[in-house]
Each structure stands twice: as structure tokens, then as C-alpha cells.
């Protein structure tokens, strides 16, 4: 098996599947995987070329045609699936990397379990017992039910792809039960605590520009229910301004766009932040870091961590907790679940329904008013 260089071979199954940590998301993860497999640095025998190919050019449409038919190895099946996921389904790079890591774990286990690298025909013969043994090995490694459920979901997607695109049916994977998980309830802040964050977070810095930036950012998170990544991806042209009643367009998970109304206090906070950056280009980041580049989420998280330590807030007081607070406080104020679902950008109403378990006082009040015998 070669990839453009006749000197580049992969005769050692440990290089392809033996290390479940092997990912293609960056130079260092690939280098570590090569070291784990061979004990030497990538050299001039073609391996360095392959590393550069993975880091800078993967996935490539050329890879979709590698190994078509029953002669496909498990490695080729995996790369074909990841290319399809990135190019056809337009999954994010992090999603592709996560799927690749989970499948590397599965195929690595099969290589050890079966005694040889599995090919397409071997994958169609995988039994329920094989999959359960793999899940048990993950449990022995310390993975919790939620992580094992994610791994199994990736494998199921992989087999669905093989069935649709390579006529490789395997019903055994569908019959394996998903490890039971209990989704944690959203942990919101009290209304006074959430309001205090938006008003006093500027005290964490003595620079006027950073003070205005942090106040604007956390006011936006609580006032509009945005994820931290959604807020930090905004540019100056997207900024809601005083006197403009238009909504804010947000691009969320899966590149889905939603429209969110903006409170006047949010517009004023963002306007105060922009006044300290006159002449900013429309395509410039709305929230800047100390070096003039787009603010990193870790900086915002660290700022709120320092604030909660100094003000006695609970450990769950994070930027995402402000999003939970937004939804919980809306529900307590009488908003319906469908409206909250649209504001949060949830694809499923069941995700939004978690907030009803948080506001038990409101549920009791509704029960008292609605039940004829209450």
C-alpha cells in the first residue's frame, strides 16, 4: 500500500490502528503517533511527506477513490468515510477529527482482537460480541458511559456509510445497546448573580478597553443566550447598535443561522466597547484580545473564573452558565418552550425541555393553577 511515494509503506498495523490516540488534526499528534509506532522521528524515507500530506492536504477528493470494492482495508474504509464526512456532509474539522479518533480506537481493537488488520469483508462479519468486547475495553480504560456512547455512535455512522456507499451491510452494530447516560441538568445562576456578572465583570481589569470588552461580552451572553464561540465569532459589521431595532444573526452549531432579538442594554454595552476602537473595519473581530486578534474563549473563561473566586459564586459559574441562566430565567418569566428553543438554536425540543426540570417552582405554580382539584 503506497500513497504517491513507492518508498512509503504501512506494513505495521500498529501505525494505522494500534494507537487509538492517532489523529490527523495536527502535526504534533501525527508525530507522536509515529513515535509510538516506530520509536523514531519521521524521516526522509517518505514518512515525512506523508505527514505533511495529512496535516496540510487532508482530506482530499483524491482519497475518495482509494480502495473501492471488497479489497478495501479497514484503513481505506476509514479514510473514505472521513473524506465523505468532510467534503460531502461538510462536517467541521473538529467533528472529523473526533470521528477519526473514535474509529481508530475501534479498528485498532479489531486488529488486536482478530489478529490482523480488518478489511471490508471482515467489517461486514463483525458480531455483536465483538462490539461489546470493544466497549468493555473502553470501560476498562476508564471511559464513562457518555464517552462510550459517543464512540459507538461514530461506529454506527461508519457502518451506515459502508452500507450505503460500499454495499457492506452489518446489522450487528445496530443491535448493540447504547450505554445509558443521564444528561446533567443545566445549572443556572440566580438572577441577581447573573446580573452582577454583567455589571461588575469589568473590575477584573484596570484597562478601559478590556473593561468595556468584558462587560459587552458577558452582557451579550446573558442578554441573548449565545454560546461563547458564537459571540466570539461576531465581527464589527454584526454588532447590534443603539437606535437599530434589528435582530442579531448568529451562526451556531452545524453552521445553522438563527435570529436573536437584542435588548437595549446589550446594544449600549457593545456601543461602549466600539467607542474605544474607532475606525474598526467591518470584517474585524468584535471582541479583541490584548494583542489585537480575535479574543480566545479561554481568556473569557479565565476572567469569569477569577470573578467568581473573588465574589463567592459557585464553581458552575462559567460563560455557558449565562446561556443556561438566559433560558431558565425566560422560562421562569413565562416564556414558552418553543420560543426558547428558537432563541437557543436547539435542533430538538427535548434539549430545551431540560430547563423545565430546573424551574420546579414554576411547574408547581402551573400545576396549582391548571389542575381542577388543586
BELPEMO-V575313 format. One record per backbone hydrogen bond with DSSP energy under -0.5 kcal/mol. NH is the residue of the N-H (numbers start at 1). CO is the residue of the C=O. If there is no record, write none. Layout:
# BELPEMO-V575313
NH,CO
NH,CO
This chain:
# BELPEMO-V575313
3,5
8,5
9,7
13,11
15,12
16,12
17,13
18,13
19,14
20,18
22,19
30,26
31,27
32,28
33,29
34,30
35,31
36,32
37,33
38,34
39,34
39,35
48,43
50,46
51,47
52,48
53,49
54,50
55,51
56,52
57,53
58,53
58,54
63,60
64,61
65,62
66,63
72,69
74,118
77,73
78,74
79,75
80,76
81,77
82,78
83,79
84,80
85,81
86,82
87,83
88,84
89,84
91,85
96,92
97,93
98,94
99,95
100,96
101,97
102,98
103,99
104,100
105,101
106,102
107,103
108,104
109,105
110,106
111,107
112,108
113,109
114,110
115,111
120,72
121,70
123,119
124,120
125,121
126,123
131,127
132,128
133,129
134,130
135,131
136,132
137,133
138,134
139,135
140,136
141,137
142,139
143,138
148,144
149,145
150,146
151,147
152,148
153,149
154,150
155,151
156,152
157,153
158,154
159,155
160,156
161,157
162,158
163,159
164,160
165,161
166,162
167,163
168,162
169,167
175,171
175,172
176,172
176,173
183,181
188,186
189,321
194,190
195,191
196,192
197,193
198,194
199,195
200,196
201,197
203,200
204,201
205,202
211,207
212,208
213,209
214,210
215,211
216,212
217,213
218,214
219,215
220,216
221,217
222,218
223,219
224,220
225,221
226,220
231,227
232,228
233,229
234,231
236,284
237,282
238,235
239,235
239,236
244,241
245,243
248,260
250,248
250,258
252,250
252,256
255,252
256,253
258,250
260,248
266,263
267,263
268,264
269,265
270,266
271,267
272,268
273,269
274,270
275,271
276,272
276,273
277,274
280,277
284,281
286,234
288,286
289,293
292,289
295,287
299,296
300,296
301,297
302,298
303,299
304,300
305,301
306,302
307,303
308,304
309,305
310,306
311,307
312,308
313,308
317,314
318,316
321,318
322,318
322,319
323,319
324,320
325,321
326,322
327,323
328,324
329,325
330,326
331,327
332,328
333,329
334,331
335,330
340,336
341,337
342,338
343,339
344,340
345,341
346,341
351,348
352,348
353,349
354,351
355,352
356,353
357,353
357,354
358,354
359,355
360,358
363,359
364,360
365,361
366,362
367,363
368,364
369,365
370,366
371,367
374,371
